[in-house]
Amino acid sequence: MKTEHCAGGIILRKSRNCWQLLLIKDMSGNWTFPKGKIEKGLPAQAGESSLEAAVREIKEEVGLFDLSMVERLSSISYTYKRNGIVKKTVDYFLFISTIGQSITLQKEEGIQDAKWVTVSDALKAVGYPQTYIPLVQKVQALVSKFS
């Protein structure tokens, strides 16, 4: 079985006294979060950290770069089929974005759309519920402490 180690982010912003998070529509048409593979260094060099990879992937996939990391969230693991079975582990981080940054989609990665939604709406909209609902619930608990 092949393995992949990835990192991604859940991005929050405050708009009109309401916390929103960014969802992206993936190539399968599901609402999810920016993520991607952690780049490994050359044998004599260290590769990216999970946090560095998450920040890079967010910038590449949706164009957001002015981010403040709030907390490391849990890692999730799942399997999928692509030329055999792949076990994928994704380390997630929670970020806050400044308002006013425009979203630029990385279409060549299959990202079809992006939207800001309230945290409660994200619970209803997010795809892959077994994987992502617990992450959104964790974010919802953290956001209640911010207010």
Backbone hydrogen bonds, N-H to C=O, Kabsch-Sander energy under -0.5 kcal/mol:
donor,donor_aa,acceptor,acceptor_aa,energy
2,K,85,I,-1.6
4,E,87,K,-2.4
6,C,4,E,-0.5
6,C,89,T,-3.2
7,A,36,G,-2.5
8,G,91,D,-2.5
9,G,34,P,-1.9
10,I,93,F,-2.7
11,I,9,G,-0.6
12,L,10,I,-0.5
12,L,95,F,-2.9
13,R,20,Q,-2.1
15,S,13,R,-0.6
15,S,18,C,-3.0
18,C,15,S,-1.1
20,Q,13,R,-2.9
21,L,117,V,-3.1
22,L,11,I,-1.8
23,L,115,K,-2.8
24,I,32,T,-2.2
25,K,113,D,-2.8
26,D,24,I,-0.7
26,D,30,N,-2.9
29,G,26,D,-2.2
31,W,125,A,-0.5
32,T,24,I,-3.1
36,G,7,A,-2.0
38,I,5,H,-2.3
45,Q,42,L,-2.4
48,E,39,E,-2.5
53,A,49,S,-2.3
54,A,50,S,-2.4
55,V,51,L,-2.4
56,R,52,E,-2.3
57,E,53,A,-2.9
58,I,54,A,-2.3
59,K,55,V,-2.1
60,E,56,R,-2.7
61,E,57,E,-3.1
62,V,58,I,-2.4
63,G,58,I,-0.7
63,G,59,K,-1.2
64,L,58,I,-0.9
67,L,65,F,-1.5
68,S,96,I,-2.3
70,V,94,L,-3.4
71,E,94,L,-1.2
73,L,71,E,-0.5
73,L,92,Y,-2.4
76,I,90,V,-2.4
78,Y,88,K,-2.2
80,Y,86,V,-2.0
82,R,80,Y,-0.5
82,R,84,G,-2.9
86,V,80,Y,-3.1
87,K,2,K,-2.8
88,K,78,Y,-3.2
88,K,86,V,-0.6
89,T,4,E,-2.4
90,V,76,I,-2.9
91,D,6,C,-2.4
92,Y,74,S,-1.1
92,Y,90,V,-0.5
93,F,8,G,-1.6
94,L,71,E,-3.1
95,F,10,I,-2.8
96,I,68,S,-2.3
97,S,12,L,-3.3
98,T,66,D,-1.3
101,Q,98,T,-1.0
104,T,62,V,-2.3
106,Q,61,E,-1.7
107,K,105,L,-1.3
109,E,106,Q,-1.6
110,G,107,K,-2.4
111,I,106,Q,-1.2
112,Q,25,K,-2.7
112,Q,110,G,-0.6
113,D,25,K,-0.7
115,K,23,L,-2.3
117,V,21,L,-2.4
119,V,19,W,-0.9
122,A,118,T,-2.0
123,L,119,V,-1.4
124,K,120,S,-0.8
125,A,121,D,-1.8
126,V,122,A,-2.5
127,G,31,W,-3.3
131,T,128,Y,-1.3
132,Y,128,Y,-2.6
133,I,129,P,-1.8
135,L,131,T,-0.5
136,V,132,Y,-2.5
137,Q,133,I,-2.7
138,K,134,P,-1.8
139,V,135,L,-2.2
140,Q,136,V,-2.7
141,A,137,Q,-2.1
142,L,138,K,-2.1
143,V,139,V,-3.0
144,S,140,Q,-1.6
145,K,141,A,-0.6
145,K,142,L,-1.1
146,F,142,L,-0.9
146,F,143,V,-0.7
147,S,143,V,-1.4
